[in-house]
Amino acid sequence: MLLIIRQALPAEQVRELRQALSEIDWVDGRATAGHLSASVKRNSQVGEDHPVGRRLGALILDGLARNPTFMSGALPAKIVPPLFNRYTRDETYGRHIDGAIRPISGSHHRVRTDLAATLFLSNPEEYDGGELIMDDAFETQRLRLPAGDIVVYPATSIHEVTPVTRGARIASFFWIQSLVREDARRRMLFALDRTTQSLRLEAPDSPAVLELTALYHNLLREWANL
């Protein structure tokens, strides 16, 4: 399931992130790439252990934790702290797939990368190129989203960022280990949750609301991996 959340972060928070990132040192993005990915990766990043990057990542996660669409769609159990990347002229990240297991820098913890997320911090008019392209079993998606929008998608997808030909594309990216590992089951739970919430607004006293809520939690209890 590919999930796009519009205005996942408000404009004022995006401005705060951009201002802080404009004053920070960037490093070669290949530092966090695997052996094969490093051969097709040309961009810059904020270092994994940079204190400002850690602070900004925490702000992002705090905001997303209050976003019901993100929480319902991703069902996060563990999240790799958000990182930040920048693509300028001729920089790109060729076709690749993310590693299945991701260590958390500075700890002994590891995260299974069920989902990948990209939070756009540059508006499309600020740069040319830089499309995020994802291939799945059904179609190819090509995305250049407004600043503050986020896309969450299965990390099993082969994906790429096309070369930037003008300006700078800045984004945050991270990986999620979901409570529910299987994409099809997450998709069903997300649809069930949305249906239940819609019915609650239309008919809050309907017995069906309780029945659907019970069904949701019993399925989640059955499918969750803890």
Protein Blocks (a to p, Z undefined) as FASTA:
>chain_A
ZZddehkbcfklmmmmmmmmmmcccddfklmpcfklmmmgccddddfklmklmmmmmmmm
mmmmmmmklmmmnopabdcddddddddehiacddddddfbdcdehiabdcddfbacdddf
bdfklpgejiacdddfkbccdddddehiacdddfkbccdddddfehjddddddddddfbl
blklmmmmmmmmmmmmmmmmmmmmbmklmmmmmmmmmmmmmmpcZZ
